[in-house]
Amino acid sequence: MYSWRTAKRIIEIDAPIVMGILNLTPDSFSDGGSYGSVEAALYRVEEMISEGASIIDIGGESTRPGSKRITVEEEIARVVPVVRALAKRFDIPLSVDTSKAAVAQVAFDAGAEIINDISGLRWDPGLAELAARTGSGLVLMHSLGEFETLHSQPPVEDVVVEVMNGLRCSVKQALERGVSPDQLAMDIGIGFGKSPEQNLELIAKIDRLVNNFDGYPLLIGASRKSFIGKLLSENDPKKRVVGSIAVATIAAMNGAMILRVHDVKQTIDALKVVNAVKTFL
């Protein structure tokens, strides 16, 4: 059982839960441009909630290979109107997927309660100070390099050791800035600076990672990613659903507690089977 504290509530996690992805970018690798209006975003979130999502993760800046950084002002313009509208209509934890403290602050003022930082505080330590001040949930993801080089890093020799060491540094930085341990969740950063083989190795060894971060819920975000496409010989991300569900199932069986996904209903259905099987373990 994990009790993950956010700015508005405590999320009790005694079985794997789903974080539904809401991309507000025109250029995301899988669904860029699909939810560019507040109305479209509201409709999609209502759909994900009805399918069983426990958290909605809202992103305004694409991190696909080849993407370019956008300004704080542009990211705020994409994210904040949607966060405000969602917070007024739905009582569900809203996560803002950003590595900029200035964006997170305005999103929190609009109703967000979790920060999802792909840099693990490497780019903007002010995110930890914001989390400490607001009591927000904070997802720390392992990644290497700067924004423009996230997907072009040479593979490290031992990816499991690298991820554990990197996350330990992120946790240390967060705690030193006043974040409480119960505000933290870990993300091993599937697809960020790892080779396809290393992504598979991390998924295979999730139980080892869970044991090394006892007390922190582990988040896995592998949905529709390119290593799945490579395995399936499938270039269209929307046709990688079955492979994504396979990864989510393996992750959940081995201790991952938060699954960040595009395909909520299919993942929820798979989790029902996983949870039924785990009662006999």
C-alpha positions as CSV (number, residue, x, y, z in Angstrom):
1,M,0.0,0.0,0.0
2,Y,1.3,3.4,-1.0
3,S,-0.1,6.7,0.3
4,W,0.9,9.3,-2.3
5,R,0.2,12.9,-1.1
6,T,-0.7,15.6,-3.5
7,A,-1.6,19.3,-3.0
8,K,-5.3,18.3,-2.6
9,R,-5.5,14.7,-1.4
10,I,-3.8,11.5,-0.5
11,I,-4.0,8.9,-3.2
12,E,-4.1,5.4,-1.7
13,I,-2.5,2.9,-4.0
14,D,-3.0,-0.7,-3.1
15,A,-3.1,-2.0,-6.6
16,P,-1.8,-0.6,-9.9
17,I,-3.6,2.5,-11.2
18,V,-3.8,4.3,-14.5
19,M,-2.6,7.8,-15.3
20,G,-4.3,8.9,-18.5
21,I,-2.2,11.0,-21.0
22,L,-3.6,14.3,-22.3
23,N,-1.3,15.8,-24.8
24,L,-2.0,19.4,-25.7
25,T,0.8,19.7,-28.2
26,P,0.5,19.9,-32.0
27,D,3.5,17.6,-32.5
28,S,3.5,14.7,-30.0
29,F,4.6,11.4,-31.5
30,S,1.3,9.6,-30.9
31,D,-1.7,12.0,-30.7
32,G,-0.3,15.5,-31.4
33,G,-3.0,18.0,-32.4
34,S,-5.9,15.8,-31.2
35,Y,-6.8,17.9,-28.2
36,G,-5.9,21.4,-29.1
37,S,-9.1,23.0,-27.9
38,V,-10.5,23.1,-24.4
39,E,-13.7,21.4,-25.6
40,A,-11.8,18.5,-27.1
41,A,-9.7,18.1,-24.0
42,L,-12.7,18.0,-21.7
43,Y,-14.4,15.4,-23.9
44,R,-11.3,13.2,-23.9
45,V,-10.8,13.5,-20.1
46,E,-14.4,12.6,-19.5
47,E,-13.9,9.6,-21.6
48,M,-10.7,8.5,-19.7
49,I,-12.4,9.0,-16.4
50,S,-15.3,6.8,-17.5
51,E,-12.8,4.2,-18.6
52,G,-11.2,4.1,-15.1
53,A,-8.3,6.6,-15.1
54,S,-7.3,7.6,-11.6
55,I,-5.0,10.6,-12.6
56,I,-4.9,12.8,-15.7
57,D,-1.4,13.9,-16.9
58,I,-1.5,17.1,-19.0
59,G,1.4,18.1,-21.2
60,G,2.0,21.2,-23.3
61,E,5.5,20.5,-24.6
62,S,6.4,17.6,-26.8
63,T,9.4,15.5,-25.8
64,R,9.4,13.3,-29.0
65,P,12.8,12.9,-30.8
66,G,13.6,16.1,-32.7
67,S,11.2,18.3,-30.8
68,K,12.2,21.9,-29.9
69,R,11.7,23.7,-26.6
70,I,8.9,26.2,-26.4
71,T,8.7,29.3,-24.3
72,V,7.2,29.4,-20.8
73,E,4.5,31.7,-22.2
74,E,3.5,29.3,-25.0
75,E,3.4,26.3,-22.6
76,I,1.2,28.2,-20.2
77,A,-1.1,29.2,-23.0
78,R,-1.6,25.6,-24.0
79,V,-1.9,24.1,-20.5
80,V,-3.5,26.5,-18.1
81,P,-6.9,27.0,-19.8
82,V,-7.4,23.3,-19.9
83,V,-6.3,22.7,-16.4
84,R,-8.6,25.4,-15.1
85,A,-11.6,23.9,-17.1
86,L,-10.8,20.4,-15.9
87,A,-10.5,21.4,-12.3
88,K,-13.9,23.1,-12.4
89,R,-15.6,20.1,-14.0
90,F,-14.0,17.0,-12.5
91,D,-12.8,15.9,-9.1
92,I,-9.7,13.9,-10.3
93,P,-6.0,14.5,-9.6
94,L,-4.5,16.6,-12.3
95,S,-0.8,16.3,-13.1
96,V,1.1,18.8,-15.2
97,D,3.9,17.3,-17.3
98,T,6.5,20.1,-17.3
99,S,10.1,20.7,-16.4
100,K,9.6,24.4,-15.8
101,A,8.7,25.8,-12.3
102,A,7.1,28.9,-13.8
103,V,4.7,26.7,-15.8
104,A,3.9,24.4,-12.8
105,Q,3.2,27.4,-10.6
106,V,0.5,28.8,-12.9
107,A,-0.9,25.3,-13.5
108,F,-1.2,24.8,-9.7
109,D,-3.0,28.2,-9.4
110,A,-5.4,26.8,-12.0
111,G,-6.0,23.5,-10.1
112,A,-3.2,21.1,-10.8
113,E,-1.9,19.1,-7.8
114,I,1.0,16.9,-9.2
115,I,4.2,17.8,-11.0
116,N,5.6,15.3,-13.5
117,D,9.2,16.3,-14.2
118,I,11.0,14.4,-17.0
119,S,14.4,15.9,-15.9
120,G,14.3,14.7,-12.3
121,L,15.0,18.2,-11.2
122,R,18.1,18.5,-13.3
123,W,16.9,21.4,-15.4
124,D,14.9,23.4,-12.8
125,P,15.4,22.6,-9.1
126,G,12.8,25.3,-8.4
127,L,10.2,22.5,-9.1
128,A,11.2,20.9,-5.8
129,E,10.9,24.2,-4.0
130,L,7.4,24.6,-5.5
131,A,6.4,21.1,-4.5
132,A,7.7,21.7,-0.9
133,R,5.7,25.0,-0.7
134,T,2.4,23.6,-2.2
135,G,2.5,20.0,-0.9
136,S,2.1,18.8,-4.4
137,G,2.9,15.3,-5.7
138,L,6.2,15.1,-7.5
139,V,7.1,12.5,-10.2
140,L,10.9,12.3,-10.6
141,M,11.9,10.7,-13.9
142,H,15.3,9.4,-14.9
143,S,16.7,10.9,-18.1
144,L,20.1,11.9,-19.5
145,G,21.3,15.0,-21.4
146,E,19.5,18.2,-22.1
147,F,16.2,18.7,-23.7
148,E,17.5,18.7,-27.3
149,T,19.7,15.6,-26.6
150,L,17.3,13.4,-24.6
151,H,17.0,10.8,-27.3
152,S,20.6,10.9,-28.6
153,Q,22.6,9.9,-25.6
154,P,25.0,7.0,-26.0
155,P,23.7,3.9,-24.1
156,V,25.3,3.6,-20.6
157,E,27.0,0.3,-19.7
158,D,24.7,-0.8,-16.9
159,V,21.3,0.9,-17.3
160,V,19.8,-0.5,-14.1
161,V,22.6,0.9,-12.0
162,E,22.5,4.2,-13.9
163,V,18.7,4.6,-13.3
164,M,19.0,3.8,-9.7
165,N,21.9,6.2,-9.1
166,G,20.2,9.0,-11.1
167,L,16.9,8.6,-9.2
168,R,18.7,8.6,-5.9
169,C,20.3,11.9,-6.8
170,S,16.9,13.3,-7.7
171,V,15.4,12.1,-4.5
172,K,18.2,13.6,-2.4
173,Q,17.8,16.9,-4.2
174,A,14.0,16.9,-3.5
175,L,14.3,16.1,0.1
176,E,17.0,18.7,0.7
177,R,14.7,21.3,-0.7
178,G,11.9,20.4,1.7
179,V,9.8,17.9,-0.2
180,S,8.3,15.2,2.0
181,P,9.0,11.5,1.0
182,D,5.3,10.8,0.7
183,Q,5.0,13.4,-2.1
184,L,7.4,11.5,-4.3
185,A,6.9,8.9,-7.1
186,M,9.7,7.5,-9.3
187,D,9.7,7.1,-13.1
188,I,12.5,5.0,-14.7
189,G,12.3,7.0,-17.9
190,I,11.5,4.3,-20.5
191,G,12.6,5.6,-23.9
192,F,14.7,8.5,-22.7
193,G,18.3,8.0,-23.4
194,K,18.0,4.2,-23.4
195,S,18.5,1.8,-26.3
196,P,15.5,-0.5,-27.2
197,E,17.4,-3.4,-25.5
198,Q,17.9,-1.3,-22.3
199,N,14.2,-0.4,-22.2
200,L,13.4,-4.1,-22.3
201,E,16.0,-4.8,-19.6
202,L,14.5,-2.2,-17.3
203,I,11.0,-3.6,-17.8
204,A,12.3,-7.1,-17.0
205,K,14.0,-5.9,-13.8
206,I,11.2,-3.6,-12.5
207,D,11.1,-5.7,-9.3
208,R,14.7,-4.9,-8.6
209,L,14.0,-1.2,-9.0
210,V,10.9,-1.4,-6.8
211,N,12.9,-3.0,-4.0
212,N,15.6,-0.3,-4.2
213,F,13.0,2.5,-3.9
214,D,10.9,1.0,-1.2
215,G,8.2,3.4,-0.1
216,Y,8.0,5.3,-3.4
217,P,5.4,4.2,-6.0
218,L,7.0,3.4,-9.3
219,L,5.5,4.9,-12.5
220,I,6.0,3.3,-15.9
221,G,5.4,5.3,-19.1
222,A,6.0,3.0,-22.1
223,S,2.7,3.5,-23.9
224,R,3.1,3.4,-27.8
225,K,6.8,4.1,-27.6
226,S,9.3,3.4,-30.4
227,F,10.9,0.4,-28.9
228,I,7.5,-1.3,-29.0
229,G,7.1,-0.2,-32.6
230,K,10.5,-1.7,-33.4
231,L,9.5,-5.1,-31.9
232,L,6.2,-5.1,-33.8
233,S,7.6,-3.6,-37.0
234,E,4.9,-1.0,-36.7
235,N,5.6,2.7,-37.5
236,D,2.2,4.0,-36.6
237,P,2.1,4.6,-32.8
238,K,-1.7,4.1,-32.7
239,K,-1.2,0.5,-33.8
240,R,1.1,-0.3,-30.9
241,V,-1.7,-0.8,-28.4
242,V,-1.3,-4.5,-27.9
243,G,2.4,-4.2,-27.4
244,S,1.8,-1.4,-24.9
245,I,-0.7,-3.5,-23.0
246,A,1.9,-6.3,-22.8
247,V,4.4,-4.0,-21.3
248,A,1.9,-2.5,-18.8
249,T,0.9,-6.0,-17.7
250,I,4.5,-7.1,-17.1
251,A,5.2,-3.9,-15.2
252,A,2.1,-4.3,-13.0
253,M,2.9,-7.9,-12.3
254,N,6.4,-6.9,-11.1
255,G,5.5,-4.0,-8.9
256,A,4.9,-0.9,-10.9
257,M,2.0,1.0,-9.3
258,I,1.2,3.8,-11.7
259,L,0.9,3.2,-15.5
260,R,1.0,6.3,-17.7
261,V,-0.9,5.4,-20.8
262,H,-2.9,6.6,-23.9
263,D,-5.2,3.6,-24.0
264,V,-7.0,3.7,-20.7
265,K,-9.8,1.2,-21.2
266,Q,-7.6,-1.5,-22.6
267,T,-5.0,-1.0,-19.8
268,I,-7.8,-1.1,-17.1
269,D,-9.1,-4.4,-18.6
270,A,-5.6,-5.9,-18.5
271,L,-5.1,-4.7,-14.9
272,K,-8.3,-6.5,-13.8
273,V,-6.7,-9.8,-14.9
274,V,-3.3,-8.9,-13.3
275,N,-5.0,-8.1,-10.0
276,A,-7.0,-11.3,-10.1
277,V,-3.9,-13.4,-10.7
278,K,-1.8,-11.6,-8.0
279,T,-4.3,-12.6,-5.3
280,F,-2.9,-16.1,-5.7
281,L,0.8,-15.1,-5.4
